[in-house]
Amino acid sequence: MKRLVAACAAALLFLLPTGCAERGGQSAAPSSSEEALAPESSQPELSAPESSEPESSDQVSTAAVRRELYQFQNNGKNYTVAYPVFLGMKHSEALNAAVKEAALRDVEENGYAEERDASGKQVIQVTIRTDYELTRQSGDFVSVLFTISFGRSDAAHPGKHTRAVNFDLRSGKVLAASDLLKDEEDLYEVIWEAVRDNAPAEIANALPSEIIAQNKAETSVYMTPDGIGFSLPVPYALGDVYQIVVPYFEMKPYLKVEANPEGYAPYQPPEDDLENAVVSH
Protein backbone atom coordinates (compact mmCIF):
# COMPACT_ATOMS: atom_id res chain seq x y z
CA MET A 1 0.00 0.00 0.00
CA LYS A 2 2.83 2.35 0.92
CA ARG A 3 4.44 1.55 -2.41
CA LEU A 4 1.18 2.45 -4.20
CA VAL A 5 0.93 5.81 -2.39
CA ALA A 6 4.54 6.58 -3.13
CA ALA A 7 4.01 5.77 -6.80
CA CYS A 8 0.96 8.06 -7.00
CA ALA A 9 2.86 10.87 -5.31
CA ALA A 10 5.70 10.52 -7.77
CA ALA A 11 3.27 10.61 -10.67
CA LEU A 12 1.69 13.81 -9.37
CA LEU A 13 5.09 15.42 -8.92
CA PHE A 14 5.92 14.48 -12.49
CA LEU A 15 2.68 15.97 -13.91
CA LEU A 16 2.81 19.30 -12.06
CA PRO A 17 5.84 20.78 -13.90
CA THR A 18 4.27 19.82 -17.21
CA GLY A 19 1.09 21.79 -16.41
CA CYS A 20 3.15 24.81 -15.28
CA ALA A 21 5.18 24.67 -18.46
CA GLU A 22 2.01 24.88 -20.52
CA ARG A 23 0.79 27.92 -18.58
CA GLY A 24 4.26 29.32 -18.78
CA GLY A 25 4.08 28.96 -22.54
CA GLN A 26 0.88 30.97 -22.59
CA SER A 27 2.28 33.65 -20.31
CA ALA A 28 5.45 33.77 -22.35
CA ALA A 29 3.50 35.03 -25.39
CA PRO A 30 2.77 38.45 -23.85
CA SER A 31 6.39 38.64 -22.81
CA SER A 32 7.57 38.05 -26.37
CA SER A 33 4.95 40.53 -27.60
CA GLU A 34 6.36 43.15 -25.29
CA GLU A 35 9.75 42.47 -26.77
CA ALA A 36 8.28 42.83 -30.25
CA LEU A 37 6.65 46.11 -29.25
CA ALA A 38 9.82 47.46 -27.68
CA PRO A 39 10.87 49.41 -30.81
CA GLU A 40 7.47 51.17 -30.73
CA SER A 41 7.91 52.11 -27.09
CA SER A 42 11.29 53.58 -28.02
CA GLN A 43 9.82 55.75 -30.80
CA PRO A 44 9.66 58.89 -28.61
CA GLU A 45 13.44 58.64 -28.33
CA LEU A 46 13.71 58.44 -32.11
CA SER A 47 11.50 61.50 -32.56
CA ALA A 48 13.33 63.49 -29.89
CA PRO A 49 15.27 65.65 -32.40
CA GLU A 50 11.97 67.06 -33.68
CA SER A 51 10.60 67.82 -30.23
CA SER A 52 13.92 69.29 -29.17
CA GLU A 53 13.86 71.97 -31.87
CA PRO A 54 13.40 75.39 -30.26
CA GLU A 55 10.15 77.19 -30.84
CA SER A 56 10.98 80.44 -32.61
CA SER A 57 9.62 82.86 -35.18
CA ASP A 58 11.58 81.16 -37.94
CA GLN A 59 9.79 77.83 -37.65
CA VAL A 60 6.21 77.63 -36.44
CA SER A 61 4.61 74.30 -37.31
CA THR A 62 0.96 73.57 -37.83
CA ALA A 63 -0.74 70.50 -39.23
CA ALA A 64 -0.04 71.51 -42.83
CA VAL A 65 2.23 74.56 -42.99
CA ARG A 66 5.57 75.48 -41.45
CA ARG A 67 6.96 79.01 -41.40
CA GLU A 68 10.57 79.33 -42.55
CA LEU A 69 12.84 82.33 -42.09
CA TYR A 70 15.86 83.13 -44.26
CA GLN A 71 18.34 85.74 -43.03
CA PHE A 72 21.53 87.24 -44.46
CA GLN A 73 23.54 90.09 -42.95
CA ASN A 74 26.86 90.86 -44.59
CA ASN A 75 28.47 93.28 -47.06
CA GLY A 76 25.84 95.92 -46.30
CA LYS A 77 23.03 93.53 -47.26
CA ASN A 78 20.35 92.96 -44.63
CA TYR A 79 17.82 90.37 -45.73
CA THR A 80 14.98 88.79 -43.75
CA VAL A 81 12.59 86.64 -45.74
CA ALA A 82 9.71 84.57 -44.36
CA TYR A 83 7.89 82.00 -46.47
CA PRO A 84 5.63 78.98 -45.90
CA VAL A 85 6.57 75.34 -46.40
CA PHE A 86 3.62 73.05 -47.09
CA LEU A 87 3.70 69.59 -45.56
CA GLY A 88 2.02 66.43 -46.78
CA MET A 89 0.06 68.07 -49.59
CA LYS A 90 -0.41 66.88 -53.14
CA HIS A 91 2.34 68.34 -55.37
CA SER A 92 3.94 69.88 -52.26
CA GLU A 93 7.43 69.65 -53.78
CA ALA A 94 6.51 71.78 -56.80
CA LEU A 95 4.44 74.13 -54.64
CA ASN A 96 7.25 74.66 -52.14
CA ALA A 97 9.77 75.28 -54.92
CA ALA A 98 7.55 77.95 -56.50
CA VAL A 99 6.84 79.64 -53.16
CA LYS A 100 10.50 79.72 -52.13
CA GLU A 101 11.60 81.12 -55.50
CA ALA A 102 9.03 83.90 -55.27
CA ALA A 103 10.00 84.70 -51.69
CA LEU A 104 13.72 84.96 -52.44
CA ARG A 105 13.50 86.62 -55.85
CA ASP A 106 14.28 90.13 -54.60
CA VAL A 107 17.23 88.84 -52.58
CA GLU A 108 18.66 87.01 -55.59
CA GLU A 109 18.19 90.06 -57.81
CA ASN A 110 20.02 92.33 -55.37
CA GLY A 111 22.74 89.80 -54.70
CA TYR A 112 25.14 89.32 -51.82
CA ALA A 113 28.20 91.31 -52.91
CA GLU A 114 29.13 94.64 -51.41
CA GLU A 115 28.03 97.79 -53.26
CA ARG A 116 29.60 101.24 -52.91
CA ASP A 117 28.44 104.73 -53.78
CA ALA A 118 29.87 106.83 -56.63
CA SER A 119 32.76 108.00 -54.46
CA GLY A 120 33.68 104.45 -53.63
CA LYS A 121 33.96 105.34 -49.93
CA GLN A 122 30.55 104.40 -48.58
CA VAL A 123 29.06 100.92 -48.54
CA ILE A 124 25.45 101.05 -49.73
CA GLN A 125 23.08 99.52 -47.23
CA VAL A 126 20.37 97.35 -48.83
CA THR A 127 17.49 96.14 -46.68
CA ILE A 128 14.81 93.66 -47.73
CA ARG A 129 12.01 92.48 -45.45
CA THR A 130 9.62 89.92 -46.91
CA ASP A 131 6.60 88.48 -45.16
CA TYR A 132 3.59 86.58 -46.45
CA GLU A 133 -0.12 85.92 -46.03
CA LEU A 134 -1.66 82.57 -46.87
CA THR A 135 -4.75 84.03 -48.54
CA ARG A 136 -6.24 80.72 -49.62
CA GLN A 137 -5.76 77.04 -48.90
CA SER A 138 -9.03 75.42 -49.87
CA GLY A 139 -10.56 73.44 -52.70
CA ASP A 140 -7.93 72.77 -55.34
CA PHE A 141 -5.93 75.97 -54.88
CA VAL A 142 -3.30 77.57 -52.69
CA SER A 143 -2.54 81.29 -52.83
CA VAL A 144 0.30 83.06 -51.06
CA LEU A 145 0.72 86.84 -51.11
CA PHE A 146 4.17 88.21 -50.30
CA THR A 147 4.74 91.79 -49.15
CA ILE A 148 8.28 93.01 -49.79
CA SER A 149 9.65 96.12 -48.09
CA PHE A 150 12.80 97.38 -49.80
CA GLY A 151 15.25 100.12 -48.95
CA ARG A 152 18.64 101.41 -50.10
CA SER A 153 20.76 104.00 -48.36
CA ASP A 154 21.28 105.78 -51.70
CA ALA A 155 17.54 105.97 -52.50
CA ALA A 156 15.20 108.85 -51.73
CA HIS A 157 12.80 106.66 -49.76
CA PRO A 158 11.99 103.00 -49.12
CA GLY A 159 9.44 101.15 -51.17
CA LYS A 160 6.97 98.30 -50.93
CA HIS A 161 5.50 95.90 -53.46
CA THR A 162 3.76 92.54 -53.49
CA ARG A 163 4.05 89.23 -55.30
CA ALA A 164 1.51 86.41 -55.46
CA VAL A 165 1.83 82.68 -56.02
CA ASN A 166 -1.33 80.88 -57.12
CA PHE A 167 -1.01 77.12 -57.32
CA ASP A 168 -3.37 74.54 -58.83
CA LEU A 169 -3.17 71.35 -56.74
CA ARG A 170 -4.86 69.32 -59.50
CA SER A 171 -2.28 70.04 -62.20
CA GLY A 172 0.66 70.77 -59.91
CA LYS A 173 1.34 74.04 -61.74
CA VAL A 174 1.63 77.71 -60.88
CA LEU A 175 -1.15 79.87 -62.29
CA ALA A 176 -0.16 83.24 -63.69
CA ALA A 177 -2.68 86.08 -63.66
CA SER A 178 -3.33 85.36 -67.35
CA ASP A 179 -4.22 81.77 -66.40
CA LEU A 180 -6.80 83.00 -63.91
CA LEU A 181 -8.41 85.95 -65.67
CA LYS A 182 -9.57 86.98 -69.11
CA ASP A 183 -7.92 90.21 -70.21
CA GLU A 184 -11.08 92.15 -70.96
CA GLU A 185 -11.63 95.88 -70.71
CA ASP A 186 -14.71 95.40 -68.52
CA LEU A 187 -12.58 93.62 -65.92
CA TYR A 188 -10.71 96.82 -65.11
CA GLU A 189 -13.99 98.68 -64.77
CA VAL A 190 -15.16 96.10 -62.21
CA ILE A 191 -11.91 96.49 -60.23
CA TRP A 192 -12.17 100.27 -60.37
CA GLU A 193 -15.78 100.17 -59.13
CA ALA A 194 -14.63 98.06 -56.20
CA VAL A 195 -11.90 100.59 -55.42
CA ARG A 196 -14.29 103.52 -55.84
CA ASP A 197 -16.79 102.02 -53.41
CA ASN A 198 -14.28 101.02 -50.72
CA ALA A 199 -11.09 103.05 -50.89
CA PRO A 200 -10.39 106.54 -49.56
CA ALA A 201 -10.98 109.26 -52.15
CA GLU A 202 -7.27 109.85 -52.79
CA ILE A 203 -6.78 106.15 -53.60
CA ALA A 204 -9.84 106.02 -55.84
CA ASN A 205 -8.68 109.13 -57.70
CA ALA A 206 -5.26 107.57 -58.27
CA LEU A 207 -6.71 104.35 -59.67
CA PRO A 208 -9.04 104.96 -62.61
CA SER A 209 -9.66 101.92 -64.77
CA GLU A 210 -7.13 103.12 -67.36
CA ILE A 211 -4.34 103.18 -64.76
CA ILE A 212 -5.37 99.77 -63.40
CA ALA A 213 -5.17 98.32 -66.92
CA GLN A 214 -1.87 100.08 -67.58
CA ASN A 215 -0.32 98.66 -64.37
CA LYS A 216 -1.61 95.10 -64.77
CA ALA A 217 1.92 93.69 -65.05
CA GLU A 218 2.79 95.15 -61.62
CA THR A 219 -0.51 94.07 -60.04
CA SER A 220 -0.51 90.97 -57.84
CA VAL A 221 -3.56 88.78 -58.38
CA TYR A 222 -4.44 86.25 -55.71
CA MET A 223 -7.32 84.10 -54.49
CA THR A 224 -9.18 84.23 -51.19
CA PRO A 225 -12.15 82.25 -49.83
CA ASP A 226 -14.39 85.17 -50.83
CA GLY A 227 -13.11 86.32 -54.20
CA ILE A 228 -10.18 87.43 -56.32
CA GLY A 229 -7.75 89.85 -54.71
CA PHE A 230 -5.82 92.61 -56.45
CA SER A 231 -2.79 94.31 -54.94
CA LEU A 232 -2.62 97.49 -56.99
CA PRO A 233 0.47 99.75 -57.18
CA VAL A 234 -0.13 103.33 -56.05
CA PRO A 235 2.27 106.27 -55.43
CA TYR A 236 4.61 106.11 -52.45
CA ALA A 237 2.69 108.87 -50.68
CA LEU A 238 -0.40 106.64 -50.75
CA GLY A 239 1.33 103.57 -49.36
CA ASP A 240 2.82 101.93 -52.49
CA VAL A 241 0.05 99.30 -52.76
CA TYR A 242 -3.69 99.09 -52.23
CA GLN A 243 -5.43 95.72 -51.84
CA ILE A 244 -9.00 94.98 -52.80
CA VAL A 245 -10.96 91.70 -53.02
CA VAL A 246 -13.78 91.42 -55.56
CA PRO A 247 -16.36 88.69 -54.75
CA TYR A 248 -16.55 85.59 -56.92
CA PHE A 249 -20.04 86.34 -58.17
CA GLU A 250 -18.74 89.59 -59.70
CA MET A 251 -15.58 87.97 -61.06
CA LYS A 252 -17.28 84.92 -62.57
CA PRO A 253 -17.54 86.37 -66.14
CA TYR A 254 -13.77 86.97 -66.18
CA LEU A 255 -12.48 83.75 -64.60
CA LYS A 256 -10.70 81.13 -66.71
CA VAL A 257 -10.76 78.53 -63.93
CA GLU A 258 -13.41 77.37 -61.50
CA ALA A 259 -11.81 79.18 -58.60
CA ASN A 260 -14.78 79.26 -56.25
CA PRO A 261 -13.96 76.97 -53.28
CA GLU A 262 -15.67 73.59 -53.42
CA GLY A 263 -18.88 73.64 -51.45
CA TYR A 264 -18.63 77.39 -50.87
CA ALA A 265 -21.67 79.42 -51.90
CA PRO A 266 -21.03 83.13 -51.33
CA TYR A 267 -23.92 85.38 -50.46
CA GLN A 268 -25.20 87.25 -53.49
CA PRO A 269 -27.07 90.40 -52.50
CA PRO A 270 -30.05 91.80 -54.38
CA GLU A 271 -29.35 93.66 -57.59
CA ASP A 272 -29.70 97.07 -55.98
CA ASP A 273 -27.01 96.20 -53.38
CA LEU A 274 -24.39 94.87 -55.76
CA GLU A 275 -22.43 98.11 -55.90
CA ASN A 276 -21.56 97.86 -52.19
CA ALA A 277 -20.91 94.10 -52.08
CA VAL A 278 -17.10 94.25 -52.17
CA VAL A 279 -14.71 93.11 -49.48
CA SER A 280 -11.65 95.34 -49.02
CA HIS A 281 -8.44 95.00 -47.06
LINFEN-V737151 format. One record per residue. N is the residue number from 1. RES is the residue in three letters. SS is DSSP state (H for helix, E for strand, - for the rest). Layout:
n/res/ss
N/RES/SS
N/RES/SS
//
This chain:
n/res/ss
1/MET/-
2/LYS/H
3/ARG/H
4/LEU/H
5/VAL/H
6/ALA/H
7/ALA/H
8/CYS/H
9/ALA/H
10/ALA/H
11/ALA/H
12/LEU/H
13/LEU/H
14/PHE/H
15/LEU/H
16/LEU/H
17/PRO/H
18/THR/H
19/GLY/H
20/CYS/H
21/ALA/H
22/GLU/H
23/ARG/H
24/GLY/H
25/GLY/H
26/GLN/H
27/SER/H
28/ALA/H
29/ALA/H
30/PRO/H
31/SER/H
32/SER/H
33/SER/H
34/GLU/H
35/GLU/H
36/ALA/H
37/LEU/H
38/ALA/H
39/PRO/H
40/GLU/H
41/SER/H
42/SER/-
43/GLN/H
44/PRO/H
45/GLU/H
46/LEU/H
47/SER/-
48/ALA/H
49/PRO/H
50/GLU/H
51/SER/H
52/SER/-
53/GLU/-
54/PRO/-
55/GLU/-
56/SER/E
57/SER/-
58/ASP/-
59/GLN/E
60/VAL/-
61/SER/E
62/THR/-
63/ALA/-
64/ALA/-
65/VAL/E
66/ARG/E
67/ARG/E
68/GLU/E
69/LEU/E
70/TYR/E
71/GLN/E
72/PHE/E
73/GLN/E
74/ASN/E
75/ASN/-
76/GLY/-
77/LYS/E
78/ASN/E
79/TYR/E
80/THR/E
81/VAL/E
82/ALA/E
83/TYR/E
84/PRO/E
85/VAL/E
86/PHE/E
87/LEU/-
88/GLY/-
89/MET/-
90/LYS/-
91/HIS/-
92/SER/H
93/GLU/H
94/ALA/H
95/LEU/H
96/ASN/H
97/ALA/H
98/ALA/H
99/VAL/H
100/LYS/H
101/GLU/H
102/ALA/H
103/ALA/H
104/LEU/H
105/ARG/H
106/ASP/H
107/VAL/H
108/GLU/H
109/GLU/H
110/ASN/H
111/GLY/-
112/TYR/-
113/ALA/-
114/GLU/-
115/GLU/-
116/ARG/E
117/ASP/-
118/ALA/-
119/SER/-
120/GLY/-
121/LYS/-
122/GLN/-
123/VAL/E
124/ILE/-
125/GLN/-
126/VAL/E
127/THR/E
128/ILE/E
129/ARG/E
130/THR/E
131/ASP/E
132/TYR/E
133/GLU/E
134/LEU/E
135/THR/E
136/ARG/E
137/GLN/E
138/SER/E
139/GLY/-
140/ASP/-
141/PHE/E
142/VAL/E
143/SER/E
144/VAL/E
145/LEU/E
146/PHE/E
147/THR/E
148/ILE/E
149/SER/E
150/PHE/E
151/GLY/E
152/ARG/E
153/SER/-
154/ASP/-
155/ALA/-
156/ALA/-
157/HIS/-
158/PRO/-
159/GLY/E
160/LYS/E
161/HIS/E
162/THR/E
163/ARG/E
164/ALA/E
165/VAL/E
166/ASN/E
167/PHE/E
168/ASP/E
169/LEU/-
170/ARG/-
171/SER/-
172/GLY/-
173/LYS/E
174/VAL/E
175/LEU/E
176/ALA/-
177/ALA/H
178/SER/H
179/ASP/H
180/LEU/H
181/LEU/E
182/LYS/-
183/ASP/-
184/GLU/-
185/GLU/H
186/ASP/H
187/LEU/H
188/TYR/H
189/GLU/H
190/VAL/H
191/ILE/H
192/TRP/H
193/GLU/H
194/ALA/H
195/VAL/H
196/ARG/H
197/ASP/H
198/ASN/H
199/ALA/-
200/PRO/-
201/ALA/H
202/GLU/H
203/ILE/H
204/ALA/H
205/ASN/H
206/ALA/H
207/LEU/-
208/PRO/-
209/SER/H
210/GLU/H
211/ILE/H
212/ILE/H
213/ALA/H
214/GLN/H
215/ASN/-
216/LYS/H
217/ALA/H
218/GLU/H
219/THR/-
220/SER/E
221/VAL/E
222/TYR/E
223/MET/E
224/THR/-
225/PRO/-
226/ASP/-
227/GLY/E
228/ILE/E
229/GLY/E
230/PHE/E
231/SER/E
232/LEU/E
233/PRO/E
234/VAL/-
235/PRO/-
236/TYR/H
237/ALA/H
238/LEU/H
239/GLY/-
240/ASP/-
241/VAL/E
242/TYR/E
243/GLN/E
244/ILE/E
245/VAL/E
246/VAL/E
247/PRO/E
248/TYR/H
249/PHE/H
250/GLU/H
251/MET/H
252/LYS/H
253/PRO/H
254/TYR/H
255/LEU/E
256/LYS/-
257/VAL/-
258/GLU/-
259/ALA/-
260/ASN/-
261/PRO/-
262/GLU/-
263/GLY/-
264/TYR/-
265/ALA/-
266/PRO/-
267/TYR/-
268/GLN/-
269/PRO/-
270/PRO/-
271/GLU/H
272/ASP/H
273/ASP/H
274/LEU/H
275/GLU/H
276/ASN/H
277/ALA/-
278/VAL/-
279/VAL/E
280/SER/E
281/HIS/-
//
